[in-house]
Amino acid sequence: KRITIINGPNLNMLGEREPEIYGTQGFDDYLPLLQEGFRGEAVITYYQTNIEGAIIDRLQEAHRSGIDGIVLNAGGYSHTSVAIRDAIAAIKPPVVEVHISNIYAREEFRHHSLLSPVCQGVICGLGLEGYRYAVMNL
């Protein structure tokens, strides 16, 4: 199985950014552990960008390459991007939306995701382990 993880804006700052919310481990440290945990079951690739259009390009590329599933943490774009929502709706691979923090325990504007209705599922509030659960369900 081929799975790609797409992380959006500010997720390159994990481990540095608001550790009380996002923890102290960077994604680059977590990714090899995640990949090792699925050795023989899934090949997991990773992409991070702060640019909305680059997320859309990567979703479309995953679709065209026949990827089996996508784990997407679009960060703040989850709450604002009709364009990313439309891209998810247009592609074949299932997408699981992940949020490291519990978006429902945070500011009101984070309580609604434009992406959730077009995703296979949503995982939030489980820290980086949410990515593992997303891969398990693709």
Residue pairs with C-beta under 8 A, 6 or more apart in sequence:
1 41
1 42
1 43
1 68
1 69
1 138
2 42
2 43
2 45
2 66
2 67
2 68
2 69
3 38
3 42
3 43
3 44
3 45
3 67
3 68
3 69
3 70
3 71
3 135
3 138
4 44
4 45
4 46
4 47
4 58
4 62
4 67
4 69
4 70
4 71
5 31
5 44
5 45
5 46
5 47
5 70
5 71
5 72
5 73
5 131
6 47
6 48
6 49
6 55
6 58
6 59
6 62
6 70
6 71
6 72
6 73
6 74
7 27
7 46
7 47
7 48
7 49
7 73
7 75
8 48
8 49
8 50
8 52
8 55
8 72
8 73
8 74
8 75
8 76
8 77
8 78
9 49
9 50
9 51
9 75
9 76
9 77
10 17
10 50
10 75
10 76
11 27
11 48
11 73
11 75
12 27
12 48
12 50
14 22
14 23
14 25
14 26
14 27
14 30
14 100
14 128
15 22
15 23
15 24
15 25
15 26
15 27
15 29
16 26
21 100
21 101
21 106
22 100
22 101
22 127
23 100
23 127
23 128
25 128
27 46
27 48
27 128
30 128
30 131
31 44
31 46
34 44
34 131
34 132
34 135
35 44
37 132
38 44
38 135
42 68
42 135
42 138
44 135
47 58
49 55
49 58
52 77
52 81
52 83
52 84
53 83
55 72
55 74
55 77
55 81
55 84
55 87
56 83
56 84
56 87
59 70
59 72
59 84
59 87
59 88
59 91
59 95
60 87
60 90
60 91
62 70
62 91
62 93
63 90
63 91
63 92
63 93
67 93
68 93
68 138
69 93
69 94
69 95
69 96
69 135
69 138
70 93
70 94
70 95
70 96
70 138
71 95
71 96
71 98
71 131
71 134
71 135
71 138
72 88
72 95
72 96
72 97
72 98
72 115
72 119
73 97
73 98
73 99
73 100
73 131
74 81
74 84
74 97
74 115
77 84
78 84
78 97
78 99
78 103
78 113
78 114
78 115
78 116
79 109
79 110
79 112
79 113
79 114
80 114
81 114
81 115
82 114
84 114
84 115
85 114
85 115
85 117
85 118
88 95
88 115
88 118
88 119
89 118
94 119
94 120
94 138
95 115
95 118
95 119
95 120
96 119
96 120
96 121
96 122
96 123
96 134
96 137
96 138
97 113
97 115
97 116
97 119
97 121
97 122
97 123
98 122
98 123
98 124
98 130
98 131
98 134
99 122
99 123
99 124
99 125
99 130
100 124
100 125
100 126
100 127
100 128
100 130
101 124
101 125
102 124
102 125
103 110
103 111
103 113
103 124
103 125
104 110
104 111
104 124
104 125
105 125
113 122
116 122
120 137
120 138
121 134
121 137
123 130
123 133
123 134
124 130
126 133
